[in-house]
């Protein structure tokens, strides 16, 4: 990443950030139109049969108290374990599909809204996309971070996550709650950053999601890059114009990360990933491996969602503990 490490937001600047989204003064009047990637989507009323895909997007819905507008969720248990607190928040809502849903699954639930993203429940050219769902009366709002798969966009930032919450607030007529939630996240982060010890230079971090032959990692458009910068670091693959992708280990070795961020999910545990790096002689000279500087983020923390602020705080502490 090339943007500044992080800025100390004041209450004034926090208000400016929220107002920068240019929400209409009377957003509770329908119809309303929101920008979703390269599309404008108009809603005549708040959806009443919404489906969210993936754990982080589902948590965004829950953070806004939208359970009563939902008929279910998809794409969690096929890869990830449902955290007890998420299960409690979801209540009796069913998981309609363990992985990506089909059109038939969404139709069977009488869904009128699908909150998903590219590679978060939809694939370019796949059977479930905004274009394929539109004739079925199912409107789609796309996760902002994922827009890079279908269009050019600015480098990932915390504003991507904030924008999604604010747009969901408009779509579901809970705009005031969304504004308050975003303001609380900004305030919490600003207060934390204001008290952080300054670093002489950004800590070099590498995101290790999965894979032994080739690591799957985050580039400049993946949410971990925004988290790393907000915590006072720099993603060693900031020049990689991708969100999530595979790279060669040579690039990791050459760029000598000081901290390795392990994304924890799936059948291979975080500890197994750490053990793999510690036991491989090819990695012995990587500073993070030599000094055993690993920090674990759960999948739901490393992808856009309500747990991003807590993830930044943990990364910031880990960066300042690195030799």
Secondary structure, DSSP 8 states (H G I E B T S, - for coil): --S-S-----HHHHHHHHHTT---TTTTSSSEEEEETTEEEEESS--SSEEEESHHHHHHHHHTT-GGGEEEEESSTTTS---HHHHHHHTT--EEESSS--HHHHHHTT-SEEEEEETBEE-TTSSSSHHHHHTTT-EEEE-GGGGGGTS------HHHHHHHHHHHHHHTT-HHHHHHHHHHHHHHHHHHHHTS---SS-EEEEEE-B-SSS-EEE-TTSHHHHHHHHHTEEETTTT---SEEE--HHHHHHHT-SEEEEEE-SSS-HHHHHHHHHH-GGGTTSHHHHTT-EEEEEHHHHSSSTTHHHHHHHHHHHHHH--
